[in-house]
Each structure stands twice: as C-alpha cells, then as structure tokens.
Amino acid sequence: MSELVLEKTEGRVSYHDSVEEMLKRIREDGMSNVFDRWTLQEKIRCKFCLEGLSCKLCSQGPCRISEKGGQTKGVCGIGPDAMAMRELLLHNIMGAGTYSHHAYEAYRTLRLTAQGKTPFKISDENKLRWMCEKVGINTNQDVNAMALQLADLLESEMSKDPEKPSIMVEAFAPKKRREVWKKLNIYPAGVVHEEQNCVASCLTNVDGDYVSLAKKALRLGLSTIYTAQIGLEMVQDILYGTPKPHEVNTDLGILDPDYINIVFNGHQPWVGAATIEKARTEKVQKRAREAGAKGLRVVGSIETGQELLQRFEVDDVFVGLMGNWLSIEPMLATGTVDVIAMEENCSPPAIDQYAEKYQVTLVSVSTIIGVPGLQHHMPYNPREVDGMVERLIQLGIENFKKRKGKIVPKVPKRIQKAIAGFSCEAVLGALGNKLDPLVEVISSGKIKGVVALVNCTTLRNGPQDWNTINLTKELIKKDILVVSGGCGNHGLEVAGLCSLEAKDLAGAGLKEVCELLKIPPVLSFGTCTDTGRISMLVTALADFLNVDVPDLPIAVTAPEWMEQKATIDGVFAVAYGAYTHLSPTPFITGAPQLVKLLTEDVEGLTGGKIALGDDPKQVAEGIEAHILSKRKGLGLK
C-alpha cells in the first residue's frame, strides 16, 4: 500500500500505473485518446459556458451574458441565475431519464422472469418478501405472483402524479424528511412525471425564475432515488442475489490474451449475468478450447462490471473488474478483448478506431447505445437473453481466431485485490443485525462519522482518480468511514483502498473497528446507481436515532463528478439534507444568486448544501469540521 501522494506528478494522466503503461502504447500507435483530447480541448474552452452564461435553446440565440458588454439578459429576458439553473436542470433531467430507463428495464425483466419467459430466476426470495412487505403487497402467495405484483407497482410508481402520496417515498424516505419536503413543496411524484414537468419548464419563456427551477430540480432528485433507483436496486438483488462481502480482483492485469475475453460495459447486469452462468458450463469452455483458446472469460468494465462484481464470485470464468470509464481505451489497447458488449451509458464514441486497430468486435446489447463502427446491435429484450448470450459467445470465438497471431498483446501485470459486496444487509450482518454497534463506535468517537463517496472520474481537476483517492486517504486518516459507489469506487478498488490492508492508512479508531469487524476502511457499495442503497443505510440510522438526516455526522462527496447522472445524485443529496461536496465546480459561477442559494441559503430549507473545493486536504478538513459540529449537536465528543 503506497503512502499518501498529494502531488500531481508532472506529465501523469492517471493515478494508476497500469493506465500510464497502456498510454505509452496508445501514443506509440498514434491513437486518439481521451487524455490527449482533454489537453486539446483545454485550449479552446468558452468562458461563458464555463460560467453557465450561455444559452442556445431558441432561434434568437445563442445568447451570452456579459455585464461588461451590457448583455445582462438573454434576448427573451432571462437573467444569469435562471440561465445557469435551467442548464443545470436539463442535465438533471438527462441523469434522471437514464436512471428511469434502467429502472424500466429492471421492472420488465422481473415481470417476465416471474412469467417464466427469461433464463433468470428469483435468487433472493427473502429480499422479495421484504420488499413486498415494505410496499404493502400480500406475501402469503406464490413467489412469482408476488414478483409480478411488485413489478407492476414499481413501474406505476414511476408515473405517479402528485395527487397521491408515493408508496415508495412513504416506505423508504426518512420519517422526519417527508414533512420537510411537504412544507417546501418538493415532496416528489413519480420520476417520469417529474421529468415531464421539468422538461416542460425548460422551454423558452416558461420558467425563468432560478428559485423555482431549483425547487423542481430538488423534487426531481428525490423522485429519481425513491421511484427509480431504490426499486431497480432491490429488483437486481431479487434476481441475482443481495451483495455479500467477498474478495475480488481488479485492474487491467486480469486480462489474459490466451483466453476469449468478452467484456461487459455499461450500467446494467442482465446480459452479463446470463453470460457468466452459461460460460461456466463445460460445453462453452470446450468450444473455446476447440477454437485454440485456453477458455472463455467474462470481464467486468465500469458499472456493469461493478454490478457483477458485487454479486458473483471471481473465478477462472468471471475474472473481475478492469476499472472505470477512463480506463476503457487503455483496456482495448491491451489487444486482448474479443467482444465489448455495451449497454446504457459510458461507451465512448471514439472506440471504433480501437476496435479496428486491436481487433475488437463492438456490440450493443441495449435499446439506447450506439457508437461509430458498431458491428452488431442486439436491443435488450429479456425474452431473448439466451439467444443474445449465444451470439456474443460465437462472436467472441470468431474474433479470437482473427485476433490470435495478428495482434501483439500488451497487458500490465498488476492485479489488485479488493473486498466488494457491502449491501445494507451485509453491513448490518457485520454488526449482528442491529444498529447499536454502529451507534456505539460513532458515539465513542472511534468513527467520527460516515462519508458517502458517489462519484465519476474526470480529468478536469487532475489525473484520473487523483482527487478521489487522495481525499479518501485524508478522510480515513481522520477516522471517517467511507462508503463508496460509482466510477470513483472502481478507482478506490484499483488503488487498494477497499482491501483489508488499507486499514493501516486509517486513524487509530477506524483501524480498530476495521480489525474487529474484518472490514476495509472503505466499503464498496457498488455503482452510482447504488446511491439509493447508501441512502437506505443513512435512513435506517436516522430513524433508529429518531433524528433528522441533517443532524447526523455524515456527508456526501463527489470529488470527480463528470456527467449528468452525477448531477441528479448531487441534487438529491442536498434535498436529502446532506452536506454535499462537489469537485470540479459546476458551471454556475457566473450566477451569484444561484451560487449563494446552493451553497448557503438552501441549508436553512433542506438542511443540506453544496460545498466546493479541489484540494483534498482542505476538503477533508471541511468535511471533518461539519461532522464534528453535528457530533456536538448530538451531545457527542
């Protein structure tokens, strides 16, 4: 385990040596890559866009706001604060829309599984019964009947209008929060309804008030978590099992050129899970050997990989997780990938050149994914999963025959162990299925507080994962437990912070707890989609103590947020009542009233607020100060 490295080493693009190694090959081969494209784009950034002061929504634009030039409003009359907030809301809508798309796929997969029309089965009946009890479905009936009713209820919740209270919000939101949201008029309806309302509000000359737009964003954030994320997470548990802690392998060293390697990339587990099951049969492995390979393997990439990592044991078929989205081009450049099967998001548009150079077959297994050079499109249909898996295996075999002997492989040797699978149930299991031990270690000060790190990875504030890793090291050193999800979580796993050995980097109190419970100081909760799962743990703690969320010694950080799903997660955290650190700074700095609203004024309304900062030491100090103030409020030392 390396010591804390805060210096941004000159010339590095990534915290990870494996990525640095592959970049040398990429550049030698003359390939366009995300790291060099970033440098080129830095030369032409628009200051108006960076400050949130540009708009091209109607034919009277594009408009830019500049007080020096006298352009204090857009042609329609919109001011800087509303212009910036409207753009942020549009990002929120895209994030919410992607989560609700994922939820839709989850619910129809559960429904068709219950009808016996997919290769899947109900793997966790206890989770199904628990979920049904929470939402008021009769559990004294057949398992498949329960699953059908649950799928229908969850899908209907996404479209629920404001006239009826949300069953999911009432079942899963903190008790004291619900009253706050009602008073502020941000108690959410279904996510599809809120998306529609927000989209309509962003039309020219519809809503030009930044406060009104901000309230709609908060309501959208809440609806996303409660009527999309939590439901889809629970459904995935029902279908594939609730995650349990187990040791896994990460980093690019998991790739072996002598095997047929099928990589699953995106955010949804459906086809990847089915492929793992089929690939573990002797029949498939025999076909691979007959093609000249040692066997056929499944490799997890970014969030799909993390979904699989949380639920499946690593073996000679499912070999682990390669890393996060900035590692995709380096992974393809290893010359070991036969098929990359892509769904939902984070499939970079420039990978077609890598497919051509390193002999990779590009396949979409989604209704929404398309990239240049796509060779095969298999829109996801739960009824057709068996056929999709068979086609992927055959494509892998055919590609291996073309790749073997033609492409010279280059694979970094590093493989990093990590512990994955920390669901709420797993955490409670480690505590004897009660919250008292967690309350005790927090009360005693052995753990000062808990920080949820839900994060992407970006190059805006330094090399890949630099901020995420160094901030996490600073937090655990201060006896603050970190629970992590998203691409940032992958970065922490690859960096070794989700291993048992990482306890040696923690403060004395946290280290003692880690040794007692046999856990790392960073608990891998999964993907960005698992924001809802993390909120469930916080909700349980708040309700157990009979306090509101803003009273708890907790915080949220997204030290390398990148895309639209991250913005809706951040907005949710503020509405939830959490101190929410963001880096890099969102594109709203030209809107002073909006900045004040989100960083100061909103705290008096929801109890949460946004904190900014790019320096890991300073950010950690700010989070610690916040946690200590909440401890004092609860009468703790």
C-alpha positions in Angstrom: 0.0 0.0 0.0 1.5 3.3 -1.1 1.7 6.3 1.2 -0.4 9.4 0.6 0.6 11.1 -2.7 -0.9 14.6 -3.0 1.5 15.9 -5.6 0.1 15.9 -9.1 3.1 14.3 -10.7 4.1 16.3 -13.8 3.2 14.5 -17.0 0.9 11.9 -15.5 -2.7 11.4 -16.7 -3.7 8.8 -14.1 -3.2 7.8 -10.6 -2.9 4.2 -11.9 0.4 2.8 -13.2 -1.5 0.3 -15.5 -3.2 3.2 -17.4 0.1 5.1 -17.6 1.7 2.0 -19.1 -1.0 1.5 -21.7 -1.0 5.2 -22.7 2.6 4.7 -23.9 1.4 2.1 -26.3 -1.6 4.1 -27.4 0.6 7.1 -28.2 3.2 5.0 -30.0 0.4 3.6 -32.1 -0.8 7.1 -33.0 -4.2 6.6 -31.5 -6.5 9.4 -30.4 -7.2 9.1 -26.7 -9.3 10.7 -24.0 -6.2 12.2 -22.2 -4.8 14.0 -25.2 -8.2 15.1 -26.4 -8.6 16.8 -23.0 -5.4 18.7 -23.5 -6.5 19.9 -26.9 -10.0 21.0 -25.7 -8.4 23.0 -22.8 -7.0 25.4 -25.5 -10.5 26.5 -26.7 -12.7 26.5 -23.6 -15.5 29.1 -23.7 -15.6 31.2 -20.5 -19.3 31.9 -20.9 -20.1 28.1 -21.0 -17.8 27.6 -18.0 -19.7 30.1 -16.0 -23.1 28.9 -17.1 -23.8 32.1 -19.0 -24.7 30.8 -22.4 -27.9 29.5 -23.9 -28.9 28.1 -27.4 -32.4 26.8 -26.7 -34.2 29.0 -29.2 -33.6 30.6 -32.6 -33.0 34.0 -31.0 -29.7 32.7 -29.6 -27.1 31.6 -28.9 -27.2 34.2 -26.1 -24.3 35.0 -23.7 -24.4 37.2 -20.7 -21.7 39.8 -20.1 -22.2 42.7 -17.7 -19.1 44.4 -19.2 -20.7 44.4 -22.7 -24.1 45.3 -21.4 -25.6 41.9 -22.2 -27.2 41.4 -18.8 -30.0 39.3 -20.0 -30.8 36.9 -22.9 -33.0 38.1 -25.8 -36.0 36.6 -24.0 -35.1 38.5 -20.9 -33.8 35.6 -18.8 -31.1 36.6 -16.2 -27.8 34.8 -15.4 -29.1 32.9 -12.4 -32.0 31.4 -14.2 -30.0 30.7 -17.3 -27.4 28.7 -15.3 -30.0 26.9 -13.3 -32.1 26.0 -16.3 -29.0 24.4 -17.9 -28.3 22.5 -14.7 -31.8 21.3 -14.6 -31.5 20.0 -18.2 -28.5 18.0 -17.0 -30.5 16.7 -14.1 -33.3 15.6 -16.4 -30.9 13.6 -18.5 -29.5 11.9 -15.4 -32.9 11.1 -14.1 -34.0 9.8 -17.5 -31.1 7.4 -17.7 -31.9 6.1 -14.2 -35.6 5.7 -15.0 -34.6 3.9 -18.2 -32.5 1.5 -16.1 -35.5 1.1 -13.7 -37.8 0.3 -16.6 -35.5 -2.5 -17.8 -35.3 -3.9 -14.3 -39.1 -4.0 -13.8 -39.8 -5.6 -17.1 -37.1 -8.1 -16.5 -38.6 -9.0 -13.1 -42.1 -9.3 -14.7 -41.0 -11.5 -17.5 -38.9 -13.6 -15.1 -42.0 -14.2 -12.9 -43.8 -15.3 -16.1 -41.1 -17.8 -16.9 -40.1 -16.0 -20.1 -36.4 -15.3 -19.2 -33.4 -17.5 -18.2 -33.3 -15.7 -14.9 -34.9 -16.8 -11.6 -35.8 -15.3 -8.3 -32.5 -15.7 -6.4 -33.3 -13.9 -3.2 -36.9 -14.8 -2.1 -36.3 -13.1 1.3 -35.5 -9.8 -0.4 -38.6 -10.2 -2.5 -40.8 -10.8 0.6 -39.2 -8.0 2.5 -39.7 -5.6 -0.4 -43.4 -6.7 -0.8 -44.0 -6.1 2.9 -42.5 -2.6 2.7 -44.9 -1.6 -0.2 -48.0 -3.4 1.1 -48.1 -6.4 -1.2 -49.6 -9.6 0.3 -46.7 -12.1 1.0 -49.0 -15.1 1.6 -48.9 -16.1 -2.0 -46.8 -17.7 -4.7 -43.3 -16.2 -5.2 -43.9 -15.4 -8.9 -47.3 -13.8 -8.1 -45.5 -11.5 -5.6 -42.9 -10.7 -8.2 -45.5 -9.8 -10.8 -47.3 -7.5 -8.4 -44.1 -5.9 -7.3 -43.0 -5.2 -10.9 -46.4 -3.6 -11.7 -46.3 -1.5 -8.6 -42.8 -0.2 -9.1 -43.5 0.7 -12.7 -46.7 2.5 -11.8 -44.8 4.4 -9.1 -42.5 6.0 -11.7 -45.5 7.6 -13.4 -47.5 8.5 -10.2 -48.9 12.1 -10.3 -48.8 14.4 -7.3 -52.4 13.8 -6.3 -51.5 10.5 -4.5 -48.6 10.0 -2.0 -45.8 7.9 -3.4 -45.8 4.4 -1.9 -42.0 4.2 -2.4 -41.4 7.6 -0.7 -43.5 6.7 2.3 -41.8 3.3 2.6 -38.2 4.3 2.2 -37.7 8.0 3.0 -36.7 9.2 6.5 -39.8 10.0 8.6 -38.7 13.5 9.5 -37.7 14.3 6.0 -41.1 13.7 4.5 -42.7 16.5 6.4 -39.9 18.9 5.5 -40.4 18.1 1.8 -44.1 18.7 2.0 -43.6 22.1 3.6 -41.1 23.1 0.9 -43.4 21.7 -1.9 -40.7 19.3 -3.1 -42.4 16.1 -2.0 -41.9 14.0 -5.1 -44.3 12.4 -7.5 -43.1 9.6 -9.9 -39.8 10.2 -11.7 -41.4 10.1 -15.2 -44.0 12.7 -14.1 -41.2 14.9 -12.6 -39.1 14.5 -15.8 -42.0 15.7 -17.9 -42.7 18.7 -15.7 -39.1 19.7 -15.6 -38.6 19.3 -19.4 -41.7 21.5 -20.0 -40.4 24.1 -17.5 -37.1 24.4 -19.5 -38.9 25.7 -22.6 -38.2 29.3 -23.6 -40.5 31.7 -21.7 -41.9 29.1 -19.4 -39.9 29.2 -16.1 -37.4 32.0 -15.8 -37.0 32.0 -12.1 -33.9 30.4 -10.7 -35.5 29.6 -7.3 -38.5 27.9 -9.0 -36.2 25.9 -11.3 -34.0 24.9 -8.3 -37.0 23.6 -6.4 -38.0 21.5 -9.4 -34.5 20.1 -9.5 -34.7 19.1 -5.8 -38.1 17.4 -6.4 -36.7 15.6 -9.4 -33.7 14.4 -7.4 -35.9 12.9 -4.7 -38.2 11.2 -7.2 -35.2 9.7 -9.0 -33.9 8.0 -5.8 -37.3 6.8 -4.5 -39.2 5.8 -7.6 -36.3 4.6 -9.8 -33.0 3.8 -8.0 -34.1 2.0 -4.9 -36.6 0.0 -6.8 -34.2 -1.1 -9.5 -31.5 -1.9 -6.9 -33.9 -4.1 -5.0 -35.1 -5.9 -8.1 -31.5 -6.6 -9.1 -31.0 -8.1 -5.7 -34.1 -10.2 -6.0 -32.9 -11.5 -9.4 -29.2 -12.0 -8.8 -28.8 -12.1 -5.0 -28.2 -9.4 -2.4 -24.5 -8.5 -2.4 -22.3 -10.0 0.3 -18.6 -9.2 1.1 -16.2 -11.3 -0.9 -12.7 -10.9 -2.3 -12.4 -9.9 -5.9 -9.7 -8.9 -8.5 -9.4 -5.5 -10.2 -7.1 -3.6 -12.6 -6.1 -4.3 -16.2 -3.9 -7.3 -15.2 -7.0 -9.5 -15.0 -6.9 -9.7 -18.9 -5.2 -12.7 -20.5 -4.6 -12.8 -24.3 -4.8 -16.6 -24.4 -8.5 -16.6 -23.5 -11.5 -15.4 -25.4 -12.4 -12.3 -23.5 -16.0 -10.9 -23.5 -16.2 -7.5 -21.8 -19.5 -6.1 -20.4 -19.5 -2.3 -20.3 -22.3 0.0 -19.1 -24.6 0.0 -16.1 -27.0 -2.9 -16.3 -26.2 -6.6 -15.3 -28.8 -8.5 -17.4 -26.8 -10.0 -20.3 -23.6 -10.1 -18.4 -25.1 -12.2 -15.6 -26.6 -14.6 -18.1 -23.3 -14.9 -19.9 -21.4 -15.7 -16.7 -23.8 -18.6 -16.0 -23.5 -20.0 -19.5 -19.8 -19.5 -19.7 -19.3 -21.6 -16.6 -20.6 -24.7 -18.4 -18.2 -27.2 -19.8 -19.9 -27.1 -23.2 -18.9 -23.4 -23.7 -15.4 -23.9 -22.4 -14.9 -26.8 -24.7 -16.0 -24.7 -27.7 -13.4 -22.1 -26.7 -10.6 -24.6 -26.4 -11.5 -26.0 -29.8 -11.0 -22.5 -31.2 -7.5 -22.5 -29.9 -8.1 -20.6 -26.7 -7.4 -21.7 -23.1 -11.1 -21.0 -22.4 -13.7 -18.2 -22.4 -13.8 -15.5 -19.8 -16.1 -12.6 -18.8 -14.5 -9.3 -17.8 -16.4 -6.6 -16.0 -16.0 -3.0 -17.2 -17.1 0.1 -15.2 -20.6 -0.1 -13.7 -21.8 -3.3 -15.3 -18.6 -4.8 -14.1 -19.3 -3.5 -10.6 -22.8 -4.8 -10.6 -21.4 -8.3 -11.5 -18.5 -7.9 -9.0 -20.9 -7.3 -6.1 -22.8 -10.5 -6.7 -20.6 -13.1 -8.4 -17.5 -14.8 -7.1 -14.4 -14.3 -9.1 -13.1 -17.5 -10.7 -11.5 -18.7 -13.9 -14.6 -17.5 -15.9 -15.6 -14.2 -14.3 -12.2 -12.7 -13.7 -13.1 -9.3 -12.1 -13.2 -5.6 -12.9 -10.9 -3.7 -15.1 -11.5 -0.2 -13.7 -13.6 2.9 -14.6 -14.6 4.6 -17.8 -11.3 6.5 -18.3 -9.6 3.0 -18.5 -11.8 1.8 -21.4 -9.4 2.9 -24.2 -6.3 1.5 -22.3 -8.2 -1.8 -21.8 -9.0 -2.1 -25.6 -5.3 -1.2 -26.4 -4.2 -4.4 -24.5 -5.1 -6.3 -27.6 -6.9 -9.0 -25.5 -10.6 -8.0 -25.9 -12.7 -10.0 -28.3 -16.1 -8.6 -27.7 -17.1 -5.4 -25.8 -20.9 -5.7 -25.1 -22.3 -2.2 -24.3 -25.4 -1.1 -22.6 -26.9 2.1 -21.1 -24.0 4.6 -20.8 -20.3 5.3 -20.6 -19.4 3.8 -24.0 -17.1 6.4 -25.5 -17.8 7.3 -29.1 -14.1 7.0 -30.3 -13.6 3.3 -29.5 -14.2 2.4 -33.2 -10.6 3.1 -34.0 -9.5 0.8 -31.2 -11.8 -1.9 -32.5 -10.1 -1.6 -35.9 -6.5 -1.3 -34.6 -6.7 -4.1 -31.9 -9.3 -6.4 -33.5 -12.3 -5.9 -31.2 -15.9 -6.7 -32.0 -18.3 -3.9 -30.9 -21.8 -5.0 -29.8 -24.7 -3.0 -28.4 -26.9 -5.1 -26.1 -29.1 -2.1 -25.3 -32.1 -0.2 -26.8 -30.2 3.1 -26.5 -26.5 2.5 -27.1 -24.9 3.4 -30.5 -21.3 4.1 -31.3 -19.5 4.7 -34.6 -18.3 1.5 -36.1 -20.9 -0.7 -34.2 -20.9 -4.1 -35.8 -23.8 -5.8 -34.1 -26.9 -4.3 -32.5 -29.0 -6.6 -30.2 -31.6 -4.4 -28.5 -32.1 -5.8 -25.0 -35.2 -8.0 -24.6 -35.5 -10.2 -21.5 -37.2 -12.9 -23.6 -34.3 -13.2 -25.9 -31.4 -13.2 -23.4 -30.4 -16.8 -24.2 -30.1 -16.0 -27.9 -28.1 -12.8 -27.2 -25.7 -14.7 -25.0 -25.2 -17.4 -27.6 -24.5 -14.8 -30.3 -22.0 -13.0 -28.0 -20.1 -16.3 -27.3 -20.0 -17.1 -31.0 -18.8 -13.6 -31.9 -16.1 -13.9 -29.2 -14.9 -17.2 -30.7 -14.8 -15.8 -34.2 -12.9 -12.7 -33.1 -10.4 -14.7 -31.2 -9.5 -16.6 -34.4 -8.9 -13.3 -36.1 -7.0 -11.7 -33.2 -4.7 -14.6 -32.3 -1.4 -14.2 -34.0 -2.3 -10.9 -35.6 -2.5 -8.6 -32.6 0.5 -8.4 -30.2 -0.9 -8.2 -26.7 0.4 -5.9 -24.0 -1.1 -6.4 -20.6 0.0 -4.6 -17.4 0.9 -7.2 -14.8 -0.8 -5.5 -11.8 -3.8 -7.2 -10.2 -5.3 -5.6 -7.1 -7.4 -7.4 -4.5 -10.5 -5.7 -3.1 -13.5 -6.6 -0.9 -16.8 -5.9 -2.7 -20.4 -6.5 -1.8 -21.2 -4.2 1.1 -25.0 -4.0 0.9 -27.1 -2.6 3.8 -27.8 -6.2 4.8 -24.1 -7.0 4.7 -23.2 -4.0 6.9 -26.0 -4.9 9.4 -24.8 -8.5 9.3 -21.3 -7.5 10.4 -23.0 -5.6 13.2 -25.0 -8.5 14.5 -28.1 -7.4 12.5 -28.6 -4.3 14.7 -27.5 -0.7 14.5 -26.5 -0.4 18.1 -22.8 -1.3 17.5 -22.5 1.3 14.7 -24.1 3.9 17.0 -21.7 2.9 19.8 -18.5 3.3 17.7 -19.7 6.6 16.4 -20.7 7.7 19.9 -17.3 6.7 21.3 -15.5 8.6 18.6 -13.7 5.6 17.2 -15.5 6.5 14.0 -16.2 10.3 13.9 -18.7 10.0 11.1 -19.5 8.5 7.7 -19.0 9.9 4.2 -20.7 8.6 1.1 -18.5 8.9 -1.9 -20.6 8.6 -5.0 -18.5 9.7 -7.9 -17.4 9.5 -11.6 -13.9 10.2 -12.7 -12.8 13.3 -14.7 -9.7 15.0 -15.9 -10.9 18.5 -15.1 -9.3 18.5 -11.6 -6.2 16.4 -12.1 -5.1 13.0 -13.3 -7.6 10.1 -13.3 -8.8 9.3 -9.8 -6.2 11.6 -8.2 -8.7 13.6 -6.2 -10.9 10.7 -5.3 -8.0 8.6 -3.9 -6.3 11.3 -2.0 -9.5 12.7 -0.5 -10.4 9.2 0.6 -7.0 8.7 2.2 -7.4 12.0 4.1 -10.8 11.1 5.4 -10.0 7.6 6.6 -6.8 9.0 8.3 -9.3 11.2 10.3 -11.3 8.2 11.5 -14.1 8.8 9.0 -15.6 5.7 7.4 -16.1 5.9 3.6 -18.9 4.1 1.7 -18.3 4.3 -2.0 -20.2 3.9 -5.3 -19.7 4.7 -8.9 -16.6 5.1 -11.1 -14.9 6.6 -8.1 -15.4 3.4 -6.3 -13.7 1.5 -9.0 -10.7 3.9 -8.7 -10.6 3.2 -4.9 -10.7 -0.6 -5.5 -7.9 -0.5 -8.1 -5.9 1.8 -5.7 -6.1 -0.8 -2.9 -8.3 1.2 -0.6 -11.1 -1.4 -0.5 -8.7 -4.1 0.7 -8.2 -5.2 4.3 -4.6 -4.0 4.2 -5.9 -0.4 3.8 -6.7 -0.3 7.5 -3.1 0.7 8.0 -3.8 4.0 6.4 -6.7 4.7 8.7 -6.7 6.6 12.0 -6.3 4.6 15.2 -10.1 4.4 15.9 -11.2 3.4 12.5 -8.3 0.9 12.2 -9.5 -0.7 15.5 -13.1 -1.1 14.1 -11.7 -2.5 10.8 -9.7 -5.1 12.6 -12.6 -6.0 14.9 -15.1 -6.4 12.0 -12.6 -7.6 9.4 -13.6 -4.8 7.0 -11.7 -2.3 4.9 -11.9 1.5 5.9 -13.7 2.0 2.5 -16.8 -0.1 2.0 -17.6 -0.8 -1.7 -21.3 -0.3 -2.1 -21.3 -0.7 -5.9 -22.2 1.7 -8.7 -23.6 5.2 -8.9 -27.0 3.5 -9.1 -26.4 2.4 -5.5 -26.8 5.9 -4.3 -30.3 4.7 -3.2 -28.8 1.8 -1.4 -26.5 4.1 0.5 -29.4 6.4 1.4 -31.3 3.4 2.8 -28.5 2.8 5.4 -28.5 6.5 6.4 -32.3 6.5 6.6 -32.2 3.4 8.9 -29.7 5.2 11.2 -31.7 8.5 11.3 -35.0 6.6 12.1 -33.2 4.4 14.7 -32.0 7.5 16.5 -35.2 9.4 15.9 -33.3 12.4 14.4 -33.5 14.1 11.0 -30.8 13.4 8.4 -29.2 16.9 8.7 -28.5 16.1 12.4 -26.3 13.1 11.6 -22.5 13.2 11.5 -22.5 12.3 7.8 -21.5 14.0 4.5 -21.5 13.3 0.8 -18.7 13.9 -1.7 -18.3 13.7 -5.4 -14.7 14.7 -5.8 -14.6 13.9 -9.5 -18.2 14.1 -10.8 -18.4 14.1 -14.6 -21.7 13.5 -16.2 -25.5 14.1 -15.9 -26.3 11.1 -13.6 -23.9 12.7 -11.1 -25.7 16.0 -11.1 -29.0 14.4 -10.2 -27.3 12.4 -7.4 -25.9 15.6 -6.0 -29.2 17.4 -6.2 -30.8 14.5 -4.3 -28.2 14.7 -1.6 -28.9 18.4 -1.0 -32.7 17.7 -0.8 -32.0 14.7 1.5 -30.3 17.1 3.9 -26.6 16.2 3.4 -23.5 18.4 3.3 -22.5 17.7 -0.3 -19.0 18.4 -1.6 -18.6 18.7 -5.3 -15.4 18.9 -7.4 -14.9 20.2 -10.0 -17.0 23.4 -9.5 -20.3 23.1 -11.6 -20.8 25.5 -14.5 -22.7 28.1 -12.5 -20.1 30.5 -11.2 -21.4 33.4 -13.3 -24.7 33.2 -11.4 -24.0 34.7 -8.0 -27.5 34.4 -6.6 -27.8 30.8 -7.6 -24.3 30.0 -6.1 -25.5 31.6 -2.8 -28.7 29.6 -2.9 -27.0 26.3 -3.4 -24.0 26.9 -1.1 -25.7 28.8 1.7 -29.4 29.6 1.6 -30.7 26.1 0.9 -29.2 24.8 4.2 -31.9 26.8 6.0 -34.5 25.0 3.9 -33.5 21.3 3.5 -30.6 21.1 5.9 -28.2 20.2 3.1 -25.9 22.4 1.0 -23.2 22.2 -1.6 -19.6 22.7 -0.6 -16.9 23.3 -3.2 -13.1 22.7 -3.3 -10.4 20.9 -5.3 -7.7 20.4 -2.7 -8.1 17.0 -0.9 -6.6 18.2 2.4 -8.8 21.3 2.6 -11.9 19.4 1.5 -11.3 16.7 4.2 -10.8 19.4 6.8 -14.1 21.0 5.8 -15.9 17.7 5.9 -14.4 16.9 9.3 -15.4 20.3 10.7 -19.0 19.6 9.5 -19.0 16.2 11.1 -17.6 17.5 14.4 -20.3 20.2 14.5 -23.0 17.5 14.1 -21.4 15.4 16.8 -21.6 18.4 19.1 -25.2 18.9 18.2 -26.0 15.3 19.3 -24.0 15.8 22.5 -21.1 13.6 21.4 -17.4 14.5 21.9 
